[in-house]
Amino acid sequence: MSVQKMILDVDTGIDDAMAIAYAVADPAVELIGVISSFGNIEADRAAANALRILNLVGAPDVPVFVGHRNPLDHEYNRLPINAQIHGDNGIGDVQLPTPNQAVATQNGVDFLLAAAQQYGKDLTIVATGPMTNLAAALTKAPEVMQQVGNITIMGGALTVPGNVTPVAEANVEQDPVAANQLFTSGLPITMVGLDVTLRTLLTKDETAQWRTTEAGTKMADIVDYYINVYADIYPELGGCSLHDPLAVGVAIDPSFVETISLNMLVTTEHDPYYARTIGDKARLNAPNPNVKVAVAVDIDRYLAVFMHHFNHLFR
């Protein structure tokens, strides 16, 4: 079995925490680093949360780097909804021990480019927060980013409404300028958006299975917070969405989803369509569309693999 070198680019809220755990647990992945971004919480606290989660899941040696602290064209301001969904501390207000390791001093974008230079087509980048770090890397060294083999993002919504506005998904809405730079760059991207993540749900029946160890109980506490919030905000779903861990799963095994290939853009004008992810009318017939948009998901198979990894991790 070939092992993917993977970097996670996260704004460590609860679903990012699950994404980190999934990457650590999957034997097809060598997690070589985690970069933090703003989004669910400030970038510095996202990095601290990532360290705590790595410690919790038995991977304290994975380095964590801080990336951009603000969107490309405005200042970051944490939305009240983010504190509601992810807790004040970003991980369900569950207290985890302060890890011995510290955040790396190297800038996250520089780490990303160094890894891209070193591993090229063997590198997988999964971004589960705003796309600011990717856009910054693309601006700084486009020829290096062109070498990356797999870029998978959790973000956007093509066939369903957004979760911030009727057209905007949260990760894209945090920095539409960066997302548009990425989508129109020509880089091969797989978009794992609300089209599929809203269908991929977890309940307390599953999290209860982790409560056989102290670490598993902590993770269950974190995710149960998320499930409770979903019960209040999205009672029609019947569970919490596995947004970010699904993106990691698809980066490893693309057969979890069905995709359509499209040249896309992100609306950056401040109008009713701000942060919409949509096909680019000017490039509809351009050859070799660069974005694969996930539009259907094998829910049962993905959940079975997800639970296999988590049950093994917290055994």
C-alpha positions in Angstrom: 0.0 0.0 0.0 1.4 3.4 -1.0 1.4 6.0 1.8 0.4 9.6 1.0 2.4 12.5 2.5 -0.3 14.8 3.8 -0.6 18.3 5.1 -3.8 19.5 6.8 -4.7 23.2 6.6 -7.2 23.7 9.4 -9.1 26.3 11.4 -9.3 23.8 14.3 -12.9 23.5 15.3 -14.7 20.3 16.1 -14.9 18.8 12.5 -11.2 19.8 11.9 -10.4 17.9 15.1 -12.1 14.8 13.6 -10.2 15.4 10.3 -6.9 15.4 12.2 -7.9 12.2 14.0 -8.9 10.6 10.7 -5.6 11.4 9.0 -3.6 10.0 12.0 -5.7 6.9 12.0 -5.6 6.0 8.3 -2.6 3.8 7.6 -2.6 5.2 4.0 -1.5 8.6 5.4 1.8 10.0 6.7 0.7 13.3 8.3 3.8 15.5 7.9 2.4 18.7 9.2 -0.6 20.8 10.2 -1.0 24.4 9.3 -3.5 26.6 11.1 -5.8 29.3 9.7 -8.4 31.6 11.0 -12.1 30.6 10.6 -13.8 28.6 13.3 -11.4 30.4 15.7 -8.4 32.6 15.5 -5.3 31.1 13.8 -3.2 31.0 16.9 -5.8 29.2 18.9 -6.5 26.9 16.0 -2.8 25.9 16.1 -3.0 25.3 19.9 -6.1 23.2 19.4 -4.4 21.2 16.7 -1.5 20.4 19.0 -3.9 19.3 21.7 -5.8 17.0 19.3 -2.6 15.5 17.9 -1.5 14.8 21.5 -4.9 13.2 22.3 -4.7 10.9 19.3 -1.2 9.8 19.9 0.6 11.8 17.3 2.5 14.5 19.3 5.5 14.6 16.9 3.5 16.0 14.0 4.6 19.7 13.7 2.0 22.5 13.7 2.6 25.8 11.9 0.6 29.0 12.0 -0.4 30.3 8.6 -2.3 33.5 7.7 -4.2 35.2 10.6 -6.5 37.3 8.4 -8.2 37.0 5.0 -6.4 38.6 2.0 -8.6 41.7 1.8 -10.0 42.3 5.3 -9.5 41.7 9.0 -10.7 38.4 10.6 -13.6 38.7 13.0 -14.9 35.6 14.7 -18.6 35.2 14.1 -20.8 34.5 17.1 -22.2 31.4 15.2 -18.7 29.9 15.3 -18.6 30.1 19.1 -22.1 28.6 19.2 -21.2 25.7 16.9 -17.7 24.9 18.1 -17.7 26.3 21.6 -15.7 29.3 23.0 -12.4 27.3 22.8 -13.2 25.8 19.3 -13.3 22.2 20.5 -16.7 22.0 22.3 -15.4 23.7 25.5 -13.7 20.4 26.4 -10.5 21.0 28.3 -7.5 19.0 27.0 -4.0 19.0 28.6 -1.5 21.5 27.4 1.0 19.5 25.2 4.7 19.6 25.7 5.4 20.5 22.1 5.2 24.1 20.9 3.9 25.6 17.6 6.7 25.6 15.1 8.4 29.0 14.4 8.4 28.6 10.6 5.6 30.3 8.8 2.9 27.8 7.6 3.0 29.0 4.0 6.8 28.6 3.8 6.5 25.0 5.3 3.8 24.2 2.7 6.0 25.4 -0.2 9.1 23.5 1.1 7.0 20.3 1.3 5.6 20.9 -2.2 9.2 21.4 -3.5 10.3 18.2 -1.7 7.5 15.8 -2.4 5.8 17.2 -5.6 3.2 14.8 -6.9 3.5 12.6 -3.8 2.1 15.4 -1.6 -1.6 15.7 -0.6 -2.9 19.0 0.8 -6.3 18.9 2.5 -7.7 22.4 3.4 -10.6 22.3 5.8 -10.7 26.1 6.6 -10.4 29.2 4.4 -8.1 28.9 1.4 -5.9 31.8 2.3 -2.8 29.8 2.9 -3.1 28.0 -0.4 -3.7 31.3 -2.2 -0.7 32.9 -0.5 1.5 29.9 -1.5 0.2 30.1 -5.0 1.0 33.8 -5.2 4.5 33.3 -3.7 5.6 30.3 -5.9 3.0 29.3 -8.5 5.5 26.9 -10.2 6.0 25.0 -6.9 2.3 24.7 -6.2 1.8 23.3 -9.7 3.9 20.3 -8.7 1.5 19.2 -5.9 -0.3 16.0 -6.7 -3.5 16.3 -4.7 -5.4 19.4 -3.4 -8.7 18.6 -1.7 -10.7 21.3 0.0 -13.7 21.2 2.2 -15.7 24.2 1.1 -18.3 25.6 -1.3 -21.8 24.6 -2.3 -22.9 24.0 -5.8 -26.2 22.1 -5.7 -27.4 23.0 -2.2 -27.7 26.4 -0.3 -24.8 27.8 1.7 -24.6 27.6 5.4 -23.7 31.2 6.0 -26.0 32.8 3.4 -28.3 31.3 0.9 -25.3 31.0 -1.5 -22.2 31.0 0.7 -20.5 28.2 2.6 -18.5 29.2 5.6 -14.9 28.4 4.6 -15.3 30.2 1.2 -17.2 33.1 2.9 -14.3 33.7 5.3 -12.0 34.6 2.3 -13.7 34.6 -1.1 -10.8 36.3 -2.7 -8.4 33.5 -1.7 -10.9 30.9 -2.8 -11.4 32.5 -6.2 -7.6 32.6 -6.7 -7.4 28.9 -6.0 -10.4 27.9 -8.1 -9.2 30.0 -11.1 -5.6 29.0 -10.8 -5.7 25.9 -13.0 -4.5 23.7 -10.2 -6.3 20.4 -10.0 -8.7 20.6 -7.0 -11.3 18.4 -5.6 -14.1 20.3 -3.9 -15.8 18.5 -1.1 -18.6 20.9 -0.3 -22.0 21.0 1.4 -23.4 19.0 -1.5 -21.9 15.8 0.1 -20.9 16.7 3.7 -24.5 17.5 4.7 -25.4 13.9 3.8 -22.6 12.3 5.9 -23.9 12.3 9.5 -22.7 11.1 12.9 -24.9 10.4 15.9 -24.3 9.7 19.6 -24.8 6.0 18.8 -21.4 6.2 17.1 -19.5 8.4 19.5 -20.6 6.1 22.4 -18.4 3.4 20.9 -15.3 5.5 21.6 -15.9 5.8 25.3 -13.7 2.8 26.2 -10.6 4.9 26.8 -9.8 8.3 28.3 -8.8 9.7 24.9 -11.9 8.3 23.2 -14.1 9.7 25.9 -12.6 13.2 25.4 -13.2 12.9 21.6 -16.7 11.8 22.2 -17.3 14.7 24.5 -16.0 17.1 21.9 -18.2 15.6 19.1 -21.3 15.2 21.3 -21.2 19.0 21.8 -21.3 19.4 18.0 -24.2 16.8 17.8 -26.1 18.8 20.4 -25.7 22.0 18.5 -26.8 20.4 15.3 -29.9 19.1 17.1 -30.8 22.7 17.9 -29.8 24.4 14.6 -30.4 21.6 12.0 -32.9 19.2 13.7 -34.0 18.0 10.2 -30.5 16.3 9.7 -30.6 13.9 12.6 -26.9 14.1 13.4 -23.8 16.2 12.9 -22.2 16.6 9.5 -18.7 15.1 8.9 -17.6 18.1 6.8 -13.8 18.1 7.3 -13.1 14.4 7.9 -15.0 13.6 4.7 -12.6 15.8 2.8 -9.7 13.8 4.3 -11.4 10.6 3.3 -11.9 11.7 -0.2 -8.3 12.8 -0.6 -7.3 9.3 0.4 -10.0 7.4 -1.5 -11.7 9.5 -4.2 -14.2 6.6 -4.9 -16.2 7.7 -1.8 -17.8 10.4 -4.0 -19.0 11.0 -7.5 -17.8 14.2 -9.1 -18.4 16.5 -12.0 -15.6 18.4 -13.7 -16.1 22.1 -13.9 -14.2 25.4 -14.3 -15.3 27.4 -11.4 -15.1 30.8 -9.8 -16.1 32.5 -6.6 -18.1 35.7 -6.5 -16.1 38.3 -4.7 -18.4 41.3 -5.2 -20.3 42.3 -2.1 -23.7 41.6 -3.5 -26.4 39.0 -2.7 -24.1 36.4 -4.3 -21.0 37.1 -2.3 -18.9 34.0 -1.8 -21.0 31.8 -4.2 -19.1 28.9 -5.7 -20.4 28.6 -9.3 -19.4 27.4 -12.8 -17.4 30.1 -14.7 -19.6 31.0 -17.7 -16.6 32.4 -19.5 -14.8 29.1 -19.3 -17.7 26.6 -19.5 -16.3 25.1 -22.7 -12.6 25.5 -21.9 -10.8 22.2 -22.1 -9.5 20.3 -19.0 -11.6 21.8 -16.2 -9.6 21.9 -13.1 -12.2 21.4 -10.3 -13.8 18.1 -9.5 -16.9 18.9 -7.6 -18.3 16.1 -5.3 -22.0 15.8 -5.9 -22.9 12.4 -4.4 -21.3 10.3 -1.7 -21.3 6.6 -0.7 -22.6 7.4 2.8 -22.7 3.9 4.3 -19.2 2.9 3.1 -17.7 6.2 4.2 -19.2 6.0 7.7 -18.1 2.4 8.0 -14.5 3.4 7.2 -14.7 6.4 9.5 -15.9 4.3 12.4 -13.3 1.6 11.7 -10.5 4.2 12.0 -11.9 5.9 15.1 -12.7 2.7 16.9 -9.2 1.4 16.2 -7.7 4.8 17.3 -9.6 4.8 20.6 -9.4 1.1 21.4 
